[in-house]
Amino acid sequence: MRGEPVAAELRAGVTERVHDLADRGVVPTLATVLMSDDPDDERFVELKHAACNEIGIETRDVRLDPDEPSARLRRALDRLSADSEVDAVFVQAPLPVHVATADLRRRLHPHKDIDCFHPETLGRLVLGDPRFVPATPAAVRRLLAASEIRVEGADVVIVGRSTVIGKPLANLLLRNTTGGNATVTVCHSRTEDLAAKTRRADVVVTACGVPELVDGSMLSSGVTVVDVSANRRVIDDGVEVVGDVEFESAKERAGAITPVPGGVGPVTIASLLENVVLAAERQN
Ligand SMILES: NC(=O)c1ccc[n+]([C@@H]2O[C@H](COP(=O)([O-])OP(=O)(O)OC[C@H]3O[C@@H](n4cnc5c(N)ncnc54)[C@H](OP(=O)(O)O)[C@@H]3O)[C@@H](O)[C@H]2O)c1
């Protein structure tokens, strides 16, 4: 289940919409907010900017030192929310542990909140009326649909319960609509006997950031595997990127499997572009 063909098709449609907006004098603009000095987080932000700029979306790059007080982030979100030239805001996870997110989440204008940071945006998704579908869960659904993997009635196990991936994805797959109606189990670090859960799944989605946690012995024959993570691991002669799934043993069992890299990642970026354009269309 390669991501690039799915991403390319989506990007082509989004690029046309960027041109339509340009004809009306509108340049869609994404602001990213990064409060981390982790090179991986910096790389994720840079990828987003490059993808936006390539198709004519403008970007703003707001960076805060991770040691700065929450008030700095609050002010940045207030400023971006009020800025009429900014259509969409993406807050890169994770935020430093000292940041009290409950209050901060409410500072981001829901109409610009393309990744469901604000409780209202996330709440609407849970209620089945999403304003935006966050990019990574959207990418997982797109990959499944592109490969014609049936989720209706299927047992889907998601490994990871984060607010940015596991929880929204579980809610989307549960919806009583096309691309939903799955029976969803969400696993996490306290789950007992993970292998027993994954072995009875028709579809396994991993988003936990633990290199090669799931191997072929934990999967049933014919299972669909979607690996969201791209973990960087130091090896003798440099760094390698591996998923949460041990690809070689898993592909012997799987009917369909995403590679890492080159699976979910490109589709996530294209889905983010679509959300930025959607936000710009609605606000202009
Ligand atoms: N491809 C993409 O488009 C994309 C986009 C964003 C992120 N990512 C990647 O996706 C991964 C997850 O990101 P995130 O932001 O959701 O991470 P996160 O907030 O750190 O959440 C990780 C989740 O995995 C669970 N977990 C950790 N160790 C586990 C174990 N041994 N067994 C079962 N569950 C375990 C954690 O459980 P607890 O809740 O109990 O701690 C938590 O729910 C990361 O590798 C990130 O880099 C990929």
The ligand as a Tripos MOL2 file, in Angstrom:
@<TRIPOS>MOLECULE
LIG
   48    52     1     0     0
SMALL
NO_CHARGES

@<TRIPOS>ATOM
      1 N1          3.0800    9.2570    9.3550 N.am      1 LIG1
      2 C1          2.5020   10.3290    9.8280 C.2       1 LIG1
      3 O1          1.8080   11.0210    9.1180 O.2       1 LIG1
      4 C2          2.6620   10.6960   11.2790 C.ar      1 LIG1
      5 C3          2.0940   11.8730   11.7770 C.ar      1 LIG1
      6 C4          2.1980   12.1350   13.1410 C.ar      1 LIG1
      7 C5          2.8910   11.2470   13.9530 C.ar      1 LIG1
      8 N2          3.4770   10.1390   13.4200 N.ar      1 LIG1
      9 C6          4.1650    9.1430   14.2470 C.3       1 LIG1
     10 O2          3.1600    8.3370   14.8630 O.3       1 LIG1
     11 C7          3.6450    7.8400   16.1120 C.3       1 LIG1
     12 C8          2.6420    8.1250   17.1870 C.3       1 LIG1
     13 O3          2.5320    9.5220   17.3340 O.3       1 LIG1
     14 P1          1.6860   10.1480   18.5170 P.3       1 LIG1
     15 O4          1.8400   11.6140   18.4440 O.co2     1 LIG1
     16 O5          0.3270    9.5470   18.4850 O.co2     1 LIG1
     17 O6          2.5260    9.5700   19.7660 O.3       1 LIG1
     18 P2          2.2560    9.6480   21.3400 P.3       1 LIG1
     19 O7          1.4250   10.8240   21.6700 O.co2     1 LIG1
     20 O8          3.5690    9.4520   21.9780 O.co2     1 LIG1
     21 O9          1.3500    8.3580   21.6130 O.3       1 LIG1
     22 C9          1.8860    7.0710   21.5280 C.3       1 LIG1
     23 C10         0.8270    6.0750   21.9130 C.3       1 LIG1
     24 O10         1.4020    4.7820   21.8000 O.3       1 LIG1
     25 C11         1.1700    4.0600   23.0080 C.3       1 LIG1
     26 N3          2.2770    3.1430   23.2800 N.ar      1 LIG1
     27 C12         3.5480    3.4400   23.6010 C.ar      1 LIG1
     28 N4          4.2610    2.3180   23.8120 N.ar      1 LIG1
     29 C13         3.4190    1.2900   23.6010 C.ar      1 LIG1
     30 C14         3.5420   -0.1170   23.6730 C.ar      1 LIG1
     31 N5          4.7110   -0.7100   24.0130 N.pl3     1 LIG1
     32 N6          2.4580   -0.8780   23.3960 N.ar      1 LIG1
     33 C15         1.2800   -0.3260   23.0600 C.ar      1 LIG1
     34 N7          1.0920    1.0170   22.9740 N.ar      1 LIG1
     35 C16         2.1460    1.8090   23.2510 C.ar      1 LIG1
     36 C17         1.0840    5.1150   24.1020 C.3       1 LIG1
     37 O11         0.3690    4.5900   25.1980 O.3       1 LIG1
     38 P3          0.0420    5.4660   26.5220 P.3       1 LIG1
     39 O12        -1.0940    6.3540   26.1270 O.co2     1 LIG1
     40 O13        -0.3220    4.4510   27.5230 O.co2     1 LIG1
     41 O14         1.2950    6.2340   26.8460 O.co2     1 LIG1
     42 C18         0.3480    6.2250   23.3610 C.3       1 LIG1
     43 O15        -1.0440    6.0400   23.4150 O.3       1 LIG1
     44 C19         5.0070    8.5020   16.3190 C.3       1 LIG1
     45 O16         5.9940    7.5890   15.9070 O.3       1 LIG1
     46 C20         4.9790    9.7020   15.3880 C.3       1 LIG1
     47 O17         6.2580   10.0580   14.9540 O.3       1 LIG1
     48 C21         3.3610    9.8470   12.1010 C.ar      1 LIG1
@<TRIPOS>BOND
     1     1     2 1
     2     2     3 2
     3     2     4 1
     4     4     5 ar
     5     4    48 ar
     6     5     6 ar
     7     6     7 ar
     8     7     8 ar
     9     8     9 1
    10     8    48 ar
    11     9    10 1
    12     9    46 1
    13    10    11 1
    14    11    12 1
    15    11    44 1
    16    12    13 1
    17    13    14 1
    18    14    15 2
    19    14    16 1
    20    14    17 1
    21    17    18 1
    22    18    19 2
    23    18    20 1
    24    18    21 1
    25    21    22 1
    26    22    23 1
    27    23    24 1
    28    23    42 1
    29    24    25 1
    30    25    26 1
    31    25    36 1
    32    26    27 ar
    33    26    35 ar
    34    27    28 ar
    35    28    29 ar
    36    29    30 ar
    37    29    35 ar
    38    30    31 1
    39    30    32 ar
    40    32    33 ar
    41    33    34 ar
    42    34    35 ar
    43    36    37 1
    44    36    42 1
    45    37    38 1
    46    38    39 2
    47    38    40 1
    48    38    41 1
    49    42    43 1
    50    44    45 1
    51    44    46 1
    52    46    47 1
@<TRIPOS>SUBSTRUCTURE
     1 LIG1         1 GROUP 0 **** ****
